[in-house]
């Protein structure tokens, strides 16, 4: 007889497939709507088809509409900041320094390497981005001026403080390049790594950290700014006593602000194999008797220091202050970009004068209009004073004033619970401020205090900067202690996939790459995260607040891999960033080694469209095992005890809507620990005209799998019916 099988909405991965009878246990690219599963919508890549991918990993996304009615997306990767408008990406990244060079290029026949020589220390590190322009002519080379002019390059190596190399797509075939004119080199503000790593920290300047106590001595003779050592030998420096200095390999000393490398020691006093002005320092004159410090155990910027630290990825905090887009580099400077200018898309961000120069996070407080910094400097402009628990906010309507006075509303506050502020998000009547352990509410109260601060929860800290969203007056976030919601009171969010997610998530080395996204068209809150086997985002977990009830929270999981997500409020549909570390790295920045980011519009059609190529969005959902029992009236009841075998003769597919074909598989088991086997005639291809499907299936337990594999296919499941009868106990 035909029997309906009703499944509860959402997944339950907290129990075994056998225990999850009449429930769903796994899915991919599926959502629940009105209690039944359906395939999610497709997505399409945005931007000009020839210029639609961005260098590096997307780590920031903000949408706004300016006073002229223009819609903008501000997109920050770990290398470059972009503005998107009218289907075009514009590079608006701030410039840290600009240098004009003459005859500064060196090439070698048979090599793609180009060496650029500066007259002074350039302060540029490997993998930094530089922009070259103002080229006129190049002679003696197969490279032309157009190969360099107005082109961005990723720096390959920095052999010395005054040289760097870039890598061309092809080898030099000429005798060697000679350039003319004043070539301009613009150095982009560095942002950070594409991924998060755990291990050694980053050195800060010449004194990044030390593994042992530093040994000191003094110069035995003056050291000129144009000579290597006493007497101008060019190869050595004489010290009062070098017997305690390391003598093998390349080692370092510091005299004043200059660092010097050496490779050997003779007679216990003389350093040999000298290289002046290393680690980004500048050559200078030093007097006889000047202090010399062994810095071999110290590290420079970009070098690893000892210690069990987390190397956070390069991230952005993005917001807008009216027409001005505000962009903060994580642990760095903050910039503004005026979208109302007639030539806005041809201008760049500029640093906000008077603002802190090192902050973890930033939010614009509305409607009171203060610019708020979190984990920032206690002394503005002194990066070494950065305090991970310190908050500083500007004067009202003035993003350049931060020193509190009796006549302004600027101010500061230090939070007490936690070791660092992880992030903050604007709510309906407050700013939710998260440390690694707690939640605080920051509310505008006016003079004389400007803001009040109240702790709203403990043991509920934010896992990463972007792991929280706010919707309809409620905040939802991922903590290392689970999923939480705050809507006037703190609540732990019930989750039937929690063990699966937390066993899988790479929390130790990937917490700062976790990002949350809101899709309010379907009442979905998603968290994108790197799994335990991945260093980049490759998984997703989703909570449906439309369909959830107190007794049945609706959760799904999947492989949708988005590094950032923004809801449909500005552009009408959700937008998201997708990072691929393995994709072609040549476009946009010559020599890019870090992959590229695609910018997608979601909920468009049924398929994915990338670079004009359409491929299928494959979706599937699998049920738990269901079995039968036979009642006294010889009827069949599902949610049985598995005593009786069942014979399935046919099933009746039911789809509320279907485009193209869908596959249904009946997975058969006799015992809970059996490996499920597909019915002999399956999987079964279902079209919109399929009325019934004949089967030959016999088992104690059956699980249902619904999926599609081809493009142009869409489906929403209705009520599934089986023609089943008892087939005895053996």
N, C-alpha and C positions, 0 to 999 in steps of 0.2 A: 504494500500500500504506500501511496505518496505521503510523505511526512515533511512538514516544514522544520527547518533548522534555523533557529534564531540565535544570532551572535550578539554579544554585548559590544557597545562601541569602545574603541581604543584598544591598546595592547595591554597584555599582562605578561611581563617577563620576570616577575618575582617568583613564579612557581614553575613546576615542570609542565611540559606539553600535555601530559596525561591529566594533571590536576586542573589545567586550564580548559576544561570542557566547555563548549559553547562560548569560547572567547578567542580573540585573535592574539597570536604570539609573536609575529614578526611582519615587517613590511618594509618597503622602500618606495619613495616617491608617491605615497598615498596619504590622503587626508580623510578625516571623518566630517561629514556634514549631514545634519538631521539624523544622526545615529548610524549611518551606513558609510562604508568606505568608497572612495572614488580616487581616480588618478589625479595628481596635481596638474596645474596648468604648465604650459611650456614657457620658454624664455628666448629672447632674441638679443643679440649683441648690438650695442649702441655705438655710434660714431661712424665717421667715414670709413668705408670698407678697406681703404688703403692705410688708414691712420687710426686704428681703433683699439690698439693695445698699449698699455702703459708699463713703463719700466718698473720692475720691482714688485713687492708684495703690497697689496692694498691694505692700509692700516687706519684709514679715516675716511668718512663719508658724511657730508652734510648738505641738505637741501634748503633753499630759501628763495623767496620772491622779493625782489627789491622794490623800491618806491616807483620805479618806472614800469613795473609789471613784468620784468624779465625774470625767468626762472633759471636758477643756477644750481649746479651740483659742484661742490668743492670736494676733490678726491686727493687724498694723501697716500702715497706709497712710501716705502722705507727709503726711497731715493728722491722722489720729485713730487711737488704739489701742483695739481692741475685744477683748472676751472672748466666745467662742461656746460655748454649752452648752445642751443640751436643745432644740435647734432655734431658739434665740433669740440675737440679738446684743446685747451690753451695752457701752455706752460707758464705758471705764475710764481714759480719757486723763487724765494729770496736769494740774492747774491751776497756772499760773505766778503769777497774781495775781488778786485779787478786789477790786473797787471798788464801793462803794455810791454811787449818784447820785440826785439829786432834780431833777425838772423839767429833764431833760437832753436831751430829744428835740425835734428840729425837723423838720417836714415841710413840703413845698410843694405846693400844689394843682397837679395835672397831672404830678407827678413821682413815680417810685418810690423816690427817694433819701431816706433818713433820716439826719440828722446827729446824732451823739451827742457831747455836750460834757462833758469832764472838768474838774475843778478844778485838777488838776496834770498833769504830763506822764505819758502812759499807757504809753509804750514798746511800742505795738502797731504792726505793719506791715501793709501790704496783703497780702491772702490769708491772714492769720492767722485762726484760728477763735476766736470768742467765744460764750459761752453767756449768754443773758439770762434772768433770772427775778425773782421777787418783784414782778411787776406787779400793780397793783390796777385802776385805771381810766385810760382815755384819753378825753379830750374834744376836740372840734373836728376829728375825723378819722374817715374811714371804716374805718381800722384799729382793731381791738379789742385788748384786753389779751391775748387768747388767740393773736393773731397773733405775739406776741413772747414770751410767758411760757413758760419751759422750752424755748426754741428755740435751735438753734445757727445762727450766721450766719458767712459768710465776709466779712471786711472788704474793702470795695471800694476805698476811697481813704483816705489820711491827710493831709488838707489842712494840719494843723498838729500840733504835739506834744500838744495838748490836745483835738483833735477827730478823729473818724473818721466814715466813712459806711458804711452798709449799703444793699443794694438789695432792695426788696420785690418779690414776683411781680406786683404790680399798682400802678397809680398812686394817689396821694392824690387824693381828690375832695372832701375837706373844706377848711375854712379854714386848718387847721394844728394839729398835735397839741399837747396839753398833758397831761403825765403827773403823777400823784400817787404818793406813797409812795417808799420807798427802793429804787429799781431796782438790782439787782445785776448787774454785768458780770464774768464769769469768763473770763480769758484763757488759752487752751490753750497749752501749750508748743509752739512752732513746730518742725516736723520738717525740711521742705525741699521742694525742687521735685519735681514728678511725673516729670520726665525729666532726663537728663544732657545737659549742653551743653558745648561747647568754645568758648573765647573768653576772656572776661574773668572775673576772679575776684570774690569777694564781699568787700566791705569789712568789717572787724571793728571795730565801734564807730565813733567819730568819726575814727579814724586807720586807716582800712582800707588805704591805700596812696597813693602819690603818683606823679604823672607827671613832676614837675620839683622842683627845690629850693624849699623854702618861704621866702617873704620875710617878715621880721618888722619890727615897729616898736613904738611904745608909745602908750598913751592920753594924749591931751592934755586932761586933766580927768577927774574921777571919773565913774564910770558906776553909777547906782543900780540896785537891783533892781526899781524901779517906774517908771523913766524910760529913754527911749531914748538920750539923750545928755546931754552937758554942758548944764546949764541946763534940762533937761527939755523940749526942743523937740518930742520925740515923733517926729521924722523923720530925725535925723542923729546921727552919732557923729564927734567930732573926734579925729584922730590926729596924732602928731608929723610923720609923713611918709607919704603914701599914693601917692606918685608911681610906685612900682614895683608897685602892686596893679592887677589887671585892672579895667577901667573900663566894659566893655560886657557886657550880659546880667546874669543873676543869679549873684552870686559870694558867697564865704563867708569869714568870719574866725573865729578862735577866741581867746577871752579867758578864761583859767582853764580851766574845764570846759565853759563855755557856747559854743555856736556861734551865729553871727549872720549873716544874709544881708543883702546890699545890692545895689542896682541901678545906682548911679552914684557919681561922685566929682566934687566941686567944689573949686577952688582948690588941688588937689593934696594936701589934708589932710582933707577932710570927706566921709564916706561918707553917701550919701542912699538913700532907699527901704529903710529898715531894717525887718527882722523879727527879733525876739529869739527865743532859745531854739528853734532849729530842729534838725533831725536827731536828735530824741529827747533833746536836752539840756534843762537847767533854767535859767531866768533867775536871775542872781545879781548882787550888787554887786561892783564892781571899782574899785580905787583908781587915782588919778592916777599915770601912769607904768607901769601894768601892761603886760606884754608882749602884743602882738597879732600873731597868726600868720595869714598868708594860707593858707586851707585850700581854696581853690577847686579845686586839683588833687588834693585828698584826697577820699576817699569815705566815706560813712556805711554803716551796716549795711543790706544789701539793695541797695546801689548797686554798679555795675560798676567795678572797678579795672582799670587797664591791665595787660597781661601775658598770656602764652599759657598759660592755666590751664584745668583741667577743673572744671566746676561739677558736683559729684557730686549725685545725686538724694537726696531724703530717704529714709533707710533706718533699719532697726531691727536690733539684735541681740537675740534672744529666747531665753530658757532658763528653767529652773525650779530653784530651790534648795529641794527638798522641796515643800511646799505653796505656796511663794511663787513667783509668776511674776516673773522679772527681765527688765526691758526697758531697753535702752540706745538712745538717739537717737544716730545716727552723728555723731561729733564733738561730742557733747553730754553731757547728764546721764544718770544711771541711776536707775531707779525699781523699787519692789517693790509687789506686789499679793498679798494673802493670800487664797488661794482657800478656806481652811478656815473662814473666818468665816461665821456663819449668814446674814449680810446681805452676803456678798461681792459679789454682782452689782450691788448698789446703792452700792458704794464705789468709790473711784478709786485709781490708783497714787499713791504718795507717794515723794518723793526719798529715796534711801538716804543717811542721814547718815554723814559720814566718808569717803564714797567719792569717787573722782575725778569731776571735773565736765566733762571733755572727753576722750573716748576714741573710737577708730575702731571697735573691736570688743570683744566680751565673750563669755566661755564659762564655764560652771560646770564645774570639774574634778571628776570622780568616779572612784572612790568616796571620795577624800580630802576632798572638799567644801571647795574654795577657789573664790572668785570671782575670775576672772582678766580683766584689762583689757589690751588691745593698742593700741599707738599712743596712749599716754595721757600724763598730766601727770607731770613729774618733781617738781613741787611740788603737792601735793594742794590743790585749790581755786583754783589760779592757771592759768587757761585759756591764758594766753600761754606757759606752760611746756610745752605739749603737744608731745611728741616722737613722730613717726610710727613710730619704731623701738623705743620704750620699752615694757616690760611691767611691770605691777604686779599683785600678787596679795594677797588678803586673808589674815588669820589663819584657820586651820582652824576651820570651823563658826561663823565670825563675819564677816558681810558688812559690818560697820561699822568694822573695825579694819584699817588698812593700813600703819601705821608699824612697821617691823621693830624688835623688841626681842629680848633674850636669852631671853625666856620665851614668845614666840609664833612662828608660822611664816609671818608676812607677809614679803614681800620684793619685790625688783625685779630686772630684767635688761634689758640693751640688746643687741639683735641687731646684727650687723656687716654682713651681706651684703644689700644692697638699699637703697632710698631710703625705703620705707614698708612697714609690715605691711598686707597686703591682707585677710587673714582667717585664721580658725582653726576647726578642727573636732575634736571629741572622737573618738578612736580606741579600739581595744581596750585598749591598754596605754600610750597616750600621747596628747598633744594635737598634732595636725599644725598647725604655725604657718607661714604662707606670707607671704613678702615679695613684692615685684614681680619678684624674680629668683631666689629660693631657697626651699627647704623646710627647716624645722627641726623636730626632735622634742623636745617638752617632756614630761619624765617625772617623776612624783612619786617622790622618793627618801627623804623624811623628813629629820629634823634631821641636821645643822645647815643644810643648803642648801635643803631643801624640794623644789626642782625642779632637775633637770639639763637642760641644753640642748645638743643635738648637731645639727650641720648634716648633712642627709641627701641633699641634692641642690642642684645649681646650674643656672642657665639653665632653670628649670622653674617660675618664679614663677606665682602665681595671677592670672588675668585680672581677677576681681572678687570681692567679698566672699562672694557666694553661689554661686560657680561650682565647688563641690566637694561631694562626698558620700562617705560611708564605709559600706561594707557588708562583713560577714564578715571584718573585720580588714584590709581593703584600702581605700585612698583613691583616688578617681578625680577628676580635675580638668581644667579647661581652662586652658591657659596661652597666652600670645601666641606661644609656640613649638610649640604642638601639644597633643595629648591625652596625659595622663600617668596612671600608676598607681604606687602605692607599697604593697607588701605584704612588707615586710622589705628590699626593694631597690627602687631607682628604675627604672622602665621607661617607655619611650616607647610609647604605645598605638598599634598599627598601625591605620590608618584609611583605608578605600577611598573616603571622601567628603571627605577633609581639604581638598583644594584648593577644592572647591566651597564648603565652609563658610567657609574663611578668605578666599576672594575675596568672599564675600557678607556676612560679619558686619561690623557697624558697631563695630569694636574701638576706633576713635579716640574716639568720643563715646558709646559704649554699653557699655563694658566692665563698669561697675558695675551695669548692668541685666541682665547675664547671670546666670542662676540654674540650678542643677542640681537634679534630682529623681530619686528612686529609686522604682521600681515593682517590688518584689521578688516580686510574684505572677507576673511574667513575666520576671524577670531583666533588667530594663531600667534603664539610666541615661540620663537625658535632660538636654540642655542647651537652655534656651530663650534666644533672643537676638534683638536687633533687626537686621534686614537693613540693607544699605548705603543703602537708600532710605527707611528708617523711623527715627523717633525713639523708638518704643515696641517692645516685644517682639512679633514677628510670625512667627518661625520656630522650628524645633526640629530637633535632631539627636540620634539615639538609638543607644546601644551596647548590644547584647544579650550579656551575659556568660554566659548559659546556653548559647546556641547557638554562640558563638564558639569557634574552635580557633586554635592558633598559625598555621596556614596559611590560615585563612579567618575573619577577623573579620567579625562580622555587624553592619552599620550600616544605619540608615534615616534619612530626613529627612522633614520635613512642615511644615505650617502651624499646628499646635497652638500657641496663643499663651498661655502661662501665665507670670505673673510670679513665682510661688512655687509649690512643690509639696512635699507631705509624704506619706510612705509610710503604709501601712495599719496600722502597729503598734498605734495607739490606737483608731482608729475602725473598723477592720476593712476599710476600702477607702481608696484614696488620695484625698486632698483637695488642691485647688489653687485659686489665685487668678487671675482673668482680668480685666485692666484694659481698659476701653473709654473712650478719651478723648472720643469723639464721642457717647456715650450721654446720655440725659436727665440733667441735673445738678441737678435741683431737690430731690430727696429727701434727707433726713437733715440737710443743711446748706443753709439758705436762701442763695441767691446763689452757690452752688458753681459754679465755672467749669472745674473740672479733670477732669470725668468721674467714673466710678464703677467700683468693683470688685465682681465677682460671685464668690461662694464655691461651688465645685462639689465634688460627690462623683463620682469616676470609677469606671469599670468597672461601670456600672449600665445594663443593657439594651443596645439597639442605637442609640439616638438621643440627641440633646441636648434637655434640658428646661430652658428658661430662662423664668422668670416664668410658669410654667404652660403655655407654648407649646412644643410638640414639633416639632422640625424634624430633617431627616436629617443624620447624620454621613456625608458623602460620602468614599469611600475609593477609591484607585486604585493600580495598580502597572503599570509598563511595562518590557518586556524590551529588551535590546539586539537588534540585527539578527542573524538567523540565515539562513544559506544552505545549499546542498547541494553535494555532489559525487557522481558516479556511479561506483561501483566496477566492477571487471571482471566481476562477476557480475550486473551491471545493478541492483544494489541501490542504495538511497539512503542516504547518510551525511550527517548534519548536521555542523556545524562544517566546512563545505566551503570552497571557494575562490571561489564566486560565478560560476564559469564557465558553469554551466548555469542556465537559467531553471527555475523550478518551477511546476507547476500544482497548486493546492490545490482538491480537489473537495469536501471535507467535513472537519470536525473533531469530536472526541468530547470534550465537556466533562466534567470530573471535579472535583467539590467534595466534600470530606470532610463538610462541613455547609453548608447553605444555607437561608436564610430569605428569602422574597420573591424578587425578580428580580435578576439580575446581568447586566451587559453585557460582551461580549467584542468587541474590535476587532482586526482584522488590518491593520496598517499596512505598506504595500507600498513598496519602493524598487527601482530598477534600479542605482543608483549610490550610493556612500556619502554624497555631498553633496546628493542629491535631497531635496526636501521630501516626507515620507511622506504617502501618500494612503490613505485607508481603502478596503477592498475594497468593490466596488460594491453588494453586498447588506448590508453592515454599517452601523452596529454591530449585533451580534446579541444579542437578548434571551434570556437563559437562565433557565429556571425549574427547580425541583427535579425536574420530570418530563421535562425535555429530554434525549433520548437521543443525538441527533446533530444537526448543523447543516450544511446544504448551502451551499457557497460557490462563487463564481466569482472566483477570485483567481489572478493570474499575475504573478510578479516574480522578480528575482534574490535579493532579500532580504526577509524578513518580520520584523516585530516584533509582539509580543503585548501587548495592554493589557486588563486586567481592572479593572472598576470597578462601583460602585453609586451611584445618585443619589437614590434615594427613601428615605423613612422606613420603619422596620420591616424593613430589609434587612440581612442578615448573610451572610458567606461565608468559607470557607477552601478554598484551592485545593489540588487533589490533583495528579494526573499528566495533563498535556495531551498529546493525540494528534492528529496530522494525517494525513489521507489525501493523500499527495503523490506526484507522479511527475515525472521529468525531462521538460522540454519544449523541449529543444534549446538551442543557443547563441545564437540570434537571436530 
